[in-house]
Amino acid sequence: MDRILAKQLYWGYYATRIYLPLSGLSRHWRRFLRHIKGKPDRFLQHTQLPEISWKDCTTRRSIKIWEHEKENGNVRISELGILSALAADCRDNTNLFEIGTFDGRTTLNLALNAPAQCTIYTLDLLPDRETVFSLAKGEEHMVDKPKSGSRYERHRVTYPAVVGKIHQLFGDSAAFDYTPYKNSCSLVFVDGSHSYDYVMSDTRAAMEMTSVGGVVIWHDYGVWEDVTRALDVLEQREGYGLRSISGTSLVYWKKPKELTGVLDHIPDTHR
């Protein structure tokens, strides 16, 4: 087996079979201790969505991961493994769309695992750009960075076929024109601004871009207060069938055949 492929598969195995169950236990234990002591933890909030196992979201068990080192603002390696498995599930010749590029670590792994003819679009906000809504406090470093997608760019020369599947887009996600991508995506990953208004706006865009049977994944549920509140409100109000993936901060939704009119209740800033 190719040495690089073996390393990718090792990190995929570690992410879902070792790190995920251990981190899941740690999160439950910390929540229990906080409850007993009566001290809230703003990074372990009370959540309302029903939980499911990552194994209920995908049949993939052989997962490849590049760039396993986590930086502040990245998904956990367990979450990266799950996203990689979902990318591998995507139908060939479909789009994957990521709202929030940051350093491109997740983008790279979506491209690595998605079928060969899939295209990965990733949208990021340029520094010093005026925004439709206010950003959440504490996320400025994810915008004020030297370059979007630096972690996939470092592989462009050595792995042109993988990185060549990635198309970098720039703009405010609340004002971006998603029309060309409507109903074309097998997977949409929502990891942009963590403010309530942006979560609502990005959710509408994601659900409209996803094709029937496609999947939307949100990041930072139970970690960022506005993300948690927005997704809980949407599920209470609309009953979409949002599910929290156990042991992670990911939320999963698979687009059904019938979704007529439901999106009318999500604020629309794109028209």
N, C-alpha and C positions, 0 to 999 in steps of 0.2 A: 504494500500500500504506500502511496505517495506520502512522504513525511509531513508535508504541510496539511494534507487531507486528514491524516491521522491526528494531528494536533487539533484541527478544527473539530473533529468528532469527539475528541477527548473533552474539550471545553463544553461541547454541547451536552455530553453525558453528565459532566460535573454540574452544569447549570440546573438541569431538571431532576437529576436523580440524587444529588448530594446537597447542593446549596439550597434548592427550593424547599425540601422538607425541613431542613434545619432552620432556615430563616422563617418558615411558617410557624414552627414551634416557638421560636424566639418571639415573634410578633404576638402570638396568643398569650405567652407567659408575661410579656411586658404589659399587655392590656389588662390581664388579670391582676397583676401587682398594682397597677395604677388604680384600678377599681377598688381594690382592698384599702389602699392608702388614701383614696379620695383625691388623688392628684392627677389632673388631666395632662395628657401628652399631646401637644398640637400636631405631632407627626404620627400619632396613632389615634385618630378620631373615632368616635362612635359611627358605625356604618349601618345602613339599613338594607342594602341590596342582598338578595339571597346569594349564597356562595356555590360555586361549582369547581370541580377539579379541572386543571388544564388538560387532562386526558379526555375530558368530555368535549373539548373544543377542537381537538385535532387527533387524528390517528397516527401522526408522525411520531416516531420514537428515536430515529437516527437524525440528529440535528448537528449542523455545522455552525461554528461561531468563530469569527475573526475579532481582533481587537477586544479581548476579554477584559482588559483593565478598565475599571470604572473611574470616571471623573465626576466632579460635582455637577449635577445636571443630567447625567446619563441614567438610563434605566438600570436596574440591578441585573446581574448576569442571568439570574433565573428568568426574569422578564424578557431579556434578550433571547433566551432559548425558546420561550413560548412564541414570541413574535417571529422568530426564524422558522419554527414549525408551521405556523399559520401562513407564512410566505410560501413555503414549499407546497402547501395545499392549494395555492391559487391556480386558477385555470390559465393555461398558456395563452398568449396573445391578449391578455387583459392588463389593466393598469393597477398599480399599487400607488397610494397617495399618502404622504406623510405631512402633517401640519406641524411644523417646528423641526427644523434641521439640526440646530445647535452645531455640534462638531461632526456630525455625519456618521457616528458609530452605528446607530440603529439603521440608518439608510444603507450603509455598506452591507450589513447582514441581511437586510431585506433583498438586496440585489444578489447576494451570494446564494441565497436559498430559493428565490423565486424561479419558476421555469424560464428557459432561455429566451423566449420571445416576449416576456413581460417587460413593461416599462415602469420604472420607479420615478415618480414625481415627488419632489420634496420642496416645501414652501417655507421660507424663512423671512424674518423681518430684518431689514438693514438697520444698523445703528443710526441714531439721530433722526429717525423717521417718525413723523407725527402719526399718532394712532387714533383710530375711531373711538376706542374705549381706553380707559386707564389700565396700565399693566399692574399686575399684582406686586406688592412690596416684596422684595427679596429675589426677584427673577431678572434684575437688570443685567447681571453678569452673563446671562444666556443670550442677551441681545448685543451687549457691548463686548464683542469678541473680534479678534483680527480678521477672521475669515470663516464663513459658513462651510461646513463639510470638509474640514481639514483632515479628518481621519479616513475618509474615503479617497481624498485626493492623493494621499501618499501611496496608494496602490494603483493609480491610474496607468503608470508606465509598465509595471510588472504584470498587472491583471486587467488589461484594457477591455476584455469582453465583459467582465463583471461591472467595472466602474462605468463602462459605456452604456449600461442600461439605466443609469441615473441621470435625470434631468433636473438641474437646480433652478428653482423659481424664487422670485423675490416679491414681497408685497405684504401688506397688512391683511391678515386672514379674514378680517371682518369686512374688507372692501374688495377682496380679490374676486375676479370673475371665474367661477368654477364651471361655467356652462360647457366648455369643451370636454369636461371629464364626467358629466352627469351620466349616471347608470353604467359606467364603464369600469368600475374598480372592484376587484375581488377582495381587496383589503385596504382599509383606510385606518391610519394610526393618528390619533388626536393627541398631540403633546405640544401644543402651542402655549399661549399665555394661560396662566392659571386663575385669572380673574373670572368672576361669575359670568359677566356679559360675554367674554370671549369663549368660555366653555359652551354657553348656549348657542352662540353664533357658529362656532366650529362644529358643533353637533349637528346642526341643521345641514351645513355644507357636507359633512361626512355622510349623513344618511341619504342625501340626494345623489352624491357621487357613487355610492355603493350599488352594484347590480344585485338583482334578486339572488339570494343564496350567498352573497358576499358578506364580509365581516367588518365591523368597526370595533376598534380597540381604543380605549381611553387610558391614559396614564395618570398616576398620582391620586387615585381615589383613596380616601382615608389618610392622605398625607397633606394635601393642600385643601384648606377649608372650603374655598369657593368651588373647587372641583367636586368635592364630596356633596356639598349642598345642591349644586346644579343637577348632578346625576340622580340624587335622591328625589329631588322635586320632579324631575321629568318622569321618573318611574312611578311615583305616587300619582301624578296627574294623568299620565297617558298609558301606563302599563305596557311599555314597549317590550318588556322581557329582558331588561338589562341584568347582567349577572356579574358579580365580583369573582374573579379567579382566586381561589384560595391560596393564601401564602404570598400574595403579591398585591400591588396597588393597581392592577389592571382590571378593567371592566370590559366585558365581552357582549356583543350583540350581533346576531345573524339576521340579515334582512329577509323578511317573509315575502310571499307573493303579493299579499294585500297590505298596502300602507296608505291607502287613499285618504287624504284630508288630515291625517294625524300631524303632519309637519306644519300645518297651519298654526298650531299653537306654540311653535318655537319662534322667537323673534327673528325676523328676516332683515338683515342689513345689506343684502346684496342686490336688491332691486330698487 
